[in-house]
């Protein structure tokens, strides 16, 4: 990748900070340890991309009532 491509890539990213529940944080860190994701940003981007796809293609999977355990 050339320097210009790296700069272009970076310009599409925006730093964000947020708070998450401890059990979700532990799950993400476990997935990073198992090499499912390379870092937390990768995990969060993948989750939000899947959410966007689900809402666009199968909205009832997101909006339907959840089964409580």
MARKOLMAR-715921 format. One record per atom (N, C-alpha, C, O): x, y, z; residue in three letters; residue number from 1; atom name. Coordinates in Angstrom, 1 decimal, padded with zeros to 4 digits, m for minus. Layout:
N
     xx     yy     zz res   n atom
      X      Y      Z ALA NUM   CA
...
END
This chain:
69
     xx     yy     zz res   n atom
  000.8 m001.2  000.0 UNK   1    N
  000.0  000.0  000.0 UNK   1   CA
  000.9  001.2  000.0 UNK   1    C
  001.8  001.3  000.8 UNK   1    O
  000.6  002.2 m000.9 UNK   2    N
  001.4  003.4 m000.9 UNK   2   CA
  001.0  004.3  000.2 UNK   2    C
  000.0  004.1  000.8 UNK   2    O
  001.8  005.3  000.5 UNK   3    N
  001.6  006.3  001.5 UNK   3   CA
  000.2  007.0  001.3 UNK   3    C
 m000.5  007.2  002.2 UNK   3    O
  000.0  007.3  000.0 UNK   4    N
 m001.3  008.0 m000.3 UNK   4   CA
 m002.5  007.1  000.0 UNK   4    C
 m003.5  007.6  000.5 UNK   4    O
 m002.4  005.8 m000.3 UNK   5    N
 m003.5  004.9  000.0 UNK   5   CA
 m003.7  004.9  001.5 UNK   5    C
 m004.9  004.8  002.0 UNK   5    O
 m002.7  004.8  002.3 UNK   6    N
 m002.8  004.7  003.7 UNK   6   CA
 m003.5  006.0  004.3 UNK   6    C
 m004.3  005.9  005.1 UNK   6    O
 m003.1  007.1  003.7 UNK   7    N
 m003.7  008.4  004.2 UNK   7   CA
 m005.2  008.4  003.8 UNK   7    C
 m006.1  008.8  004.6 UNK   7    O
 m005.5  007.9  002.6 UNK   8    N
 m006.9  007.9  002.1 UNK   8   CA
 m007.7  006.9  003.0 UNK   8    C
 m008.8  007.2  003.4 UNK   8    O
 m007.2  005.8  003.4 UNK   9    N
 m007.8  004.8  004.3 UNK   9   CA
 m008.1  005.5  005.6 UNK   9    C
 m009.2  005.3  006.1 UNK   9    O
 m007.1  006.2  006.2 UNK  10    N
 m007.2  006.8  007.5 UNK  10   CA
 m008.3  007.9  007.5 UNK  10    C
 m009.0  008.1  008.5 UNK  10    O
 m008.4  008.6  006.4 UNK  11    N
 m009.4  009.7  006.3 UNK  11   CA
 m010.8  009.2  006.4 UNK  11    C
 m011.7  010.0  006.7 UNK  11    O
 m011.1  007.9  006.2 UNK  12    N
 m012.4  007.3  006.3 UNK  12   CA
 m012.7  006.9  007.7 UNK  12    C
 m013.9  006.6  008.0 UNK  12    O
 m011.8  006.9  008.6 UNK  13    N
 m012.0  006.5  009.9 UNK  13   CA
 m012.1  007.7  010.9 UNK  13    C
 m011.4  008.7  010.7 UNK  13    O
 m013.0  007.5  011.8 UNK  14    N
 m013.2  008.6  012.8 UNK  14   CA
 m013.1  008.0  014.2 UNK  14    C
 m013.7  007.0  014.5 UNK  14    O
 m012.2  008.6  015.0 UNK  15    N
 m012.0  008.0  016.4 UNK  15   CA
 m013.3  008.3  017.2 UNK  15    C
 m013.9  009.3  017.2 UNK  15    O
 m013.7  007.2  017.9 UNK  16    N
 m015.0  007.3  018.7 UNK  16   CA
 m014.7  006.6  020.1 UNK  16    C
 m013.9  005.6  020.1 UNK  16    O
 m015.3  007.1  021.1 UNK  17    N
 m015.2  006.5  022.4 UNK  17   CA
 m016.6  006.1  022.9 UNK  17    C
 m017.5  006.9  022.7 UNK  17    O
 m016.8  005.0  023.5 UNK  18    N
 m018.1  004.6  024.1 UNK  18   CA
 m017.9  003.7  025.2 UNK  18    C
 m016.8  003.1  025.5 UNK  18    O
 m019.0  003.4  026.0 UNK  19    N
 m019.0  002.6  027.1 UNK  19   CA
 m019.8  001.3  026.8 UNK  19    C
 m020.8  001.4  026.1 UNK  19    O
 m019.3  000.2  027.2 UNK  20    N
 m020.0 m001.1  027.0 UNK  20   CA
 m020.1 m001.9  028.3 UNK  20    C
 m019.3 m001.7  029.2 UNK  20    O
 m021.0 m002.8  028.3 UNK  21    N
 m021.2 m003.7  029.4 UNK  21   CA
 m020.0 m004.6  029.6 UNK  21    C
 m019.3 m005.0  028.6 UNK  21    O
 m019.7 m005.0  030.8 UNK  22    N
 m018.5 m005.8  031.1 UNK  22   CA
 m018.5 m007.1  030.4 UNK  22    C
 m017.5 m007.6  029.9 UNK  22    O
 m019.6 m007.8  030.4 UNK  23    N
 m019.7 m009.1  029.8 UNK  23   CA
 m019.4 m009.0  028.3 UNK  23    C
 m018.8 m009.9  027.7 UNK  23    O
 m019.9 m007.9  027.6 UNK  24    N
 m019.6 m007.7  026.2 UNK  24   CA
 m018.1 m007.4  026.0 UNK  24    C
 m017.5 m007.9  025.0 UNK  24    O
 m017.6 m006.6  026.9 UNK  25    N
 m016.1 m006.3  026.8 UNK  25   CA
 m015.3 m007.6  026.9 UNK  25    C
 m014.4 m007.8  026.2 UNK  25    O
 m015.7 m008.4  027.9 UNK  26    N
 m014.9 m009.7  028.1 UNK  26   CA
 m015.1 m010.6  026.8 UNK  26    C
 m014.1 m011.3  026.4 UNK  26    O
 m016.3 m010.6  026.2 UNK  27    N
 m016.5 m011.4  025.0 UNK  27   CA
 m015.6 m010.9  023.9 UNK  27    C
 m015.0 m011.7  023.2 UNK  27    O
 m015.6 m009.6  023.7 UNK  28    N
 m014.8 m009.1  022.6 UNK  28   CA
 m013.3 m009.4  022.8 UNK  28    C
 m012.6 m009.8  021.9 UNK  28    O
 m012.8 m009.2  024.1 UNK  29    N
 m011.4 m009.5  024.4 UNK  29   CA
 m011.1 m011.0  024.2 UNK  29    C
 m010.0 m011.3  023.7 UNK  29    O
 m012.0 m011.8  024.5 UNK  30    N
 m011.8 m013.3  024.3 UNK  30   CA
 m011.7 m013.6  022.8 UNK  30    C
 m010.9 m014.4  022.4 UNK  30    O
 m012.5 m012.9  022.0 UNK  31    N
 m012.5 m013.2  020.6 UNK  31   CA
 m011.2 m012.6  020.0 UNK  31    C
 m010.6 m013.2  019.0 UNK  31    O
 m010.7 m011.5  020.5 UNK  32    N
 m009.4 m011.0  020.1 UNK  32   CA
 m008.3 m012.0  020.5 UNK  32    C
 m007.4 m012.3  019.7 UNK  32    O
 m008.3 m012.5  021.7 UNK  33    N
 m007.3 m013.5  022.1 UNK  33   CA
 m007.3 m014.8  021.2 UNK  33    C
 m006.3 m015.4  021.0 UNK  33    O
 m008.5 m015.1  020.7 UNK  34    N
 m008.7 m016.3  019.9 UNK  34   CA
 m008.4 m016.0  018.4 UNK  34    C
 m008.6 m016.8  017.5 UNK  34    O
 m008.0 m014.7  018.1 UNK  35    N
 m007.7 m014.2  016.8 UNK  35   CA
 m008.9 m014.2  015.8 UNK  35    C
 m008.7 m014.3  014.6 UNK  35    O
 m010.1 m014.0  016.4 UNK  36    N
 m011.3 m013.8  015.6 UNK  36   CA
 m011.2 m012.4  015.0 UNK  36    C
 m011.5 m012.2  013.8 UNK  36    O
 m010.8 m011.5  015.8 UNK  37    N
 m010.7 m010.1  015.4 UNK  37   CA
 m009.3 m009.6  015.8 UNK  37    C
 m008.7 m010.1  016.8 UNK  37    O
 m008.7 m008.6  015.1 UNK  38    N
 m007.4 m008.2  015.4 UNK  38   CA
 m007.3 m007.2  016.5 UNK  38    C
 m006.3 m007.1  017.2 UNK  38    O
 m008.4 m006.4  016.7 UNK  39    N
 m008.5 m005.5  017.8 UNK  39   CA
 m010.0 m005.1  018.1 UNK  39    C
 m010.9 m005.6  017.4 UNK  39    O
 m010.2 m004.3  019.1 UNK  40    N
 m011.6 m003.9  019.5 UNK  40   CA
 m012.3 m003.2  018.4 UNK  40    C
 m013.5 m003.4  018.1 UNK  40    O
 m011.6 m002.3  017.7 UNK  41    N
 m012.2 m001.5  016.6 UNK  41   CA
 m012.7 m002.5  015.5 UNK  41    C
 m013.7 m002.3  015.0 UNK  41    O
 m011.9 m003.5  015.2 UNK  42    N
 m012.3 m004.5  014.2 UNK  42   CA
 m013.5 m005.2  014.6 UNK  42    C
 m014.4 m005.4  013.8 UNK  42    O
 m013.6 m005.6  015.9 UNK  43    N
 m014.8 m006.3  016.4 UNK  43   CA
 m016.0 m005.4  016.4 UNK  43    C
 m017.1 m005.9  015.9 UNK  43    O
 m015.9 m004.2  016.8 UNK  44    N
 m017.1 m003.3  016.8 UNK  44   CA
 m017.5 m002.9  015.4 UNK  44    C
 m018.7 m002.9  015.1 UNK  44    O
 m016.6 m002.7  014.5 UNK  45    N
 m016.9 m002.4  013.1 UNK  45   CA
 m017.6 m003.6  012.5 UNK  45    C
 m018.6 m003.5  011.8 UNK  45    O
 m017.2 m004.9  012.8 UNK  46    N
 m017.8 m006.1  012.2 UNK  46   CA
 m019.2 m006.2  012.8 UNK  46    C
 m020.2 m006.5  012.1 UNK  46    O
 m019.4 m005.9  014.1 UNK  47    N
 m020.7 m006.0  014.7 UNK  47   CA
 m021.7 m005.0  014.1 UNK  47    C
 m022.9 m005.3  013.8 UNK  47    O
 m021.2 m003.8  014.0 UNK  48    N
 m022.1 m002.8  013.4 UNK  48   CA
 m022.4 m003.0  011.9 UNK  48    C
 m023.5 m002.7  011.5 UNK  48    O
 m021.5 m003.5  011.2 UNK  49    N
 m021.7 m003.9  009.8 UNK  49   CA
 m022.7 m005.0  009.7 UNK  49    C
 m023.6 m004.9  008.8 UNK  49    O
 m022.7 m006.0  010.6 UNK  50    N
 m023.7 m007.0  010.6 UNK  50   CA
 m025.0 m006.5  011.0 UNK  50    C
 m026.0 m006.9  010.4 UNK  50    O
 m025.1 m005.5  011.9 UNK  51    N
 m026.3 m004.9  012.3 UNK  51   CA
 m027.0 m004.2  011.2 UNK  51    C
 m028.2 m004.3  010.9 UNK  51    O
 m026.1 m003.4  010.4 UNK  52    N
 m026.6 m002.7  009.3 UNK  52   CA
 m027.2 m003.6  008.2 UNK  52    C
 m028.2 m003.4  007.7 UNK  52    O
 m026.4 m004.7  008.0 UNK  53    N
 m026.9 m005.7  007.0 UNK  53   CA
 m028.2 m006.3  007.4 UNK  53    C
 m029.1 m006.5  006.6 UNK  53    O
 m028.3 m006.7  008.7 UNK  54    N
 m029.5 m007.3  009.2 UNK  54   CA
 m030.7 m006.4  009.1 UNK  54    C
 m031.8 m006.9  008.7 UNK  54    O
 m030.6 m005.2  009.5 UNK  55    N
 m031.7 m004.2  009.4 UNK  55   CA
 m032.1 m004.0  007.9 UNK  55    C
 m033.3 m003.9  007.7 UNK  55    O
 m031.2 m004.0  007.0 UNK  56    N
 m031.5 m003.8  005.6 UNK  56   CA
 m032.1 m005.0  005.0 UNK  56    C
 m033.0 m004.9  004.1 UNK  56    O
 m031.7 m006.2  005.4 UNK  57    N
 m032.1 m007.4  004.7 UNK  57   CA
 m033.0 m008.3  005.4 UNK  57    C
 m033.9 m009.0  004.8 UNK  57    O
 m032.9 m008.3  006.7 UNK  58    N
 m033.8 m009.2  007.5 UNK  58   CA
 m034.2 m008.4  008.8 UNK  58    C
 m033.9 m008.8  009.9 UNK  58    O
 m035.0 m007.3  008.6 UNK  59    N
 m035.3 m006.5  009.8 UNK  59   CA
 m036.0 m007.1  010.9 UNK  59    C
 m035.8 m006.7  012.1 UNK  59    O
 m036.8 m008.2  010.6 UNK  60    N
 m037.5 m008.8  011.7 UNK  60   CA
 m036.6 m009.6  012.7 UNK  60    C
 m036.9 m009.8  013.8 UNK  60    O
 m035.4 m009.9  012.2 UNK  61    N
 m034.4 m010.6  013.1 UNK  61   CA
 m033.9 m009.6  014.1 UNK  61    C
 m033.6 m010.0  015.3 UNK  61    O
 m034.0 m008.3  013.8 UNK  62    N
 m033.6 m007.3  014.8 UNK  62   CA
 m034.8 m006.7  015.6 UNK  62    C
 m034.7 m006.6  016.8 UNK  62    O
 m035.9 m006.5  014.9 UNK  63    N
 m037.0 m005.8  015.6 UNK  63   CA
 m038.0 m006.8  016.2 UNK  63    C
 m038.8 m006.3  017.0 UNK  63    O
 m037.9 m008.1  016.0 UNK  64    N
 m038.8 m009.0  016.6 UNK  64   CA
 m038.5 m009.1  018.1 UNK  64    C
 m037.4 m008.9  018.5 UNK  64    O
 m039.5 m009.6  018.9 UNK  65    N
 m039.2 m009.8  020.3 UNK  65   CA
 m038.1 m010.8  020.6 UNK  65    C
 m037.9 m011.7  019.9 UNK  65    O
 m037.3 m010.5  021.6 UNK  66    N
 m036.2 m011.4  022.0 UNK  66   CA
 m036.7 m012.5  023.0 UNK  66    C
 m037.6 m012.2  023.8 UNK  66    O
 m036.1 m013.6  022.8 UNK  67    N
 m036.4 m014.7  023.8 UNK  67   CA
 m035.5 m014.5  025.0 UNK  67    C
 m034.3 m014.4  024.9 UNK  67    O
 m036.1 m014.3  026.2 UNK  68    N
 m035.4 m014.1  027.4 UNK  68   CA
 m035.0 m015.4  028.0 UNK  68    C
 m035.8 m016.3  028.1 UNK  68    O
 m033.7 m015.5  028.5 UNK  69    N
 m033.2 m016.7  029.0 UNK  69   CA
 m033.4 m016.7  030.5 UNK  69    C
 m033.0 m017.7  031.2 UNK  69    O
END
